[in-house]
């Protein structure tokens, strides 16, 4: 398939950026992942949220802000649309009245996608969505390495007596054998807690925990070189909670924590995934009602584009 035959984002000279149907990067909307190399999928959910709701509107607003994106990455030289066939498959129909049913629907939706040799990029939605995604990913690829960017470890055993919520995702994933031993890295953890050992469960599982304080006032290229060495050549999943970034850059989220990563550091982390065998990515916890400027969703859209740019098979023009 030639470049001319692959889907391309709709340009601003073909349709004004404020016009047209709001798909991710104004790519074609498709009904099936057949023939695609990568696919954007919306995960509108917020009934797993413990504080401020609104992430059900995240996928739509990320798509709205993605109209500013163009097909070529000027910073890295990545040209994903030269070699990958990419489209937007729309949203998985979550159940706004039932969290467990929504989890089941997301897993089933991803299993349908993964019948094909496609890499899904999820638009969240609260962080509950990553558990059913990992269930479907592991069913295809086996236990995967994980890069988890977040202010919170999301390793609670329960929340208000419930075993599944946005703060229990990675404990359940570990217990269910979805994560590869010794191949999990959590970056950006910070804030107050209930006990001094709140992050220690993760460390006991062999997770590498990189608190936000270890990232302050430094570039993260060296860290990501270490992460690539640790994760090696096996399959890797990237889950990026927007609250990993400082609320000065991303206020539109449900559980903001001060003193987080900068937007530049976020780019360094995602770009540092180049060369890994990424089998899926997500960007979660965008809550548009808490950022009427749209800047949080704009940052999320850019990070999803950067994720697309580091997928296996992407070519670079320089």
HELIX and SHEET records of a PDB file:
HELIX    1   1 UNK A    3  UNK A    5  5                                   3    
HELIX    2   2 UNK A   24  UNK A   26  5                                   3    
HELIX    3   3 UNK A   55  UNK A   57  5                                   3    
HELIX    4   4 UNK A   58  UNK A   65  1                                   8    
HELIX    5   5 UNK A   66  UNK A   68  5                                   3    
HELIX    6   6 UNK A   80  UNK A   83  1                                   4    
HELIX    7   7 UNK A   99  UNK A  113  1                                  15    
HELIX    8   8 UNK A  129  UNK A  141  1                                  13    
HELIX    9   9 UNK A  169  UNK A  175  1                                   7    
HELIX   10  10 UNK A  200  UNK A  204  1                                   5    
HELIX   11  11 UNK A  212  UNK A  215  5                                   4    
HELIX   12  12 UNK A  221  UNK A  231  1                                  11    
HELIX   13  13 UNK A  242  UNK A  244  5                                   3    
HELIX   14  14 UNK A  263  UNK A  271  1                                   9    
HELIX   15  15 UNK A  288  UNK A  290  5                                   3    
HELIX   16  16 UNK A  295  UNK A  309  1                                  15    
SHEET    1   A 8 UNK A  86  UNK A  91  0                                        
SHEET    2   A 8 UNK A  38  UNK A  43  1                                        
SHEET    3   A 8 UNK A 119  UNK A 124  1                                        
SHEET    4   A 8 UNK A 277  UNK A 284  1                                        
SHEET    5   A 8 UNK A 235  UNK A 241  1                                        
SHEET    6   A 8 UNK A 144  UNK A 149  1                                        
SHEET    7   A 8 UNK A 179  UNK A 189  1                                        
SHEET    8   A 8 UNK A 208  UNK A 211  1                                        
SHEET    1   B 2 UNK A  78  UNK A  79  0                                        
SHEET    2   B 2 UNK A 315  UNK A 316 -1                                        
END                                                                             
